Amino acid sequence: MNTEHRSGFRRLHLVIRGIVQGVGFRFFVERHARRLGLRGWVRNVADGSVEVLAEGPEEALRLLLEQCQQGPRSAHVEKVETQWLLPAND
């Protein structure tokens, strides 16, 4: 198993709360993540939140975080729970 991580790569886990389902939030996150060259996933959660797990260069992850704090126009982001993690050993 490779225990070395690519320099500057991180993993970011987000839970976004507010009016974030049914407003195109997942598509919004996916579009920005692809544009930034990030890997990961985004999904709706039963409690009405949106969960994101993204991996890539820390600078790109910070830009994605800023976008998630804003959200698409039709969303209303109340809170973004943020957890920084080490990247996966893929």
N, C-alpha and C positions, 0 to 999 in steps of 0.2 A: 504494500500500500504506500502510495506517495504521501508523505507527511509535509512536504514543502508546498507552500501556497504561492501562487503567482503574486509578485510584488504589486501592492496597491489594490488587489482584488479583495472584495468583501461581499458579504451577503446581508441583505436588508429585509427584515420581516415587518410588515405594516398591517395594522387593523385600522380601517378608516370608518368612522361613525358619523352619522347624520343622515341626511337625505341622499343616499348614495346608491340605492338600488332602483332600477327602472328608469334611470336617467343617462344611460350610456357610460357609466363610470368604468366598467371593465374594459370596454373598447378603448376609451380614453387612455387608460393606464397601458394597455397592450401597445397602442400606437406609439406612445412616448417611449416605452421601454425598447421597442424595436428600433426606433430612430436613434436611441442612445447606445444600441448594441448590447443590451442586457439580455440575460437568460432568466427564465423562471416561470411563474404562473400567477394568475389572479382569479379569484372566485368570490361568489356571493356566499354569505354565511346566513344560517337560519335566523339569527338574531337581528338581521337587517343591515349588518356591516358588510364591508368588502375587505377581503384579506389578500395581501400581496406578498410574494416571496421573490426577490430579484437578486441576481448575482452579476458582478462585473466590477469595473473600475470604480473606486470610491467616489470620484468626482462625478461620474455619470449617475451613480446611485443618489447622490445629494441633489442633482438636478431632478431626478424622478420624484424624490421626496417633496421638493418644492412644488412640482406639478400636482402631486396628490393632495397637498395642503390646499391648493386652489380648486382642483376638480373642474369638470366641465361646467358650462354656464347653468345648466339645469339642476346641478347638484348643490347641496348646502353641506359643506364639511364642518362638523362640530368639533371633532377630535381625531387626531392621528396618533395611535400608539406605535412607537418606534422601537425596534430592537436590532442592534448591529451584531452580526455574527461572523465567524470565520467562514471562508468559502468552503464548498463541498470538495472532497478529494476525488473529483471526476477525472 
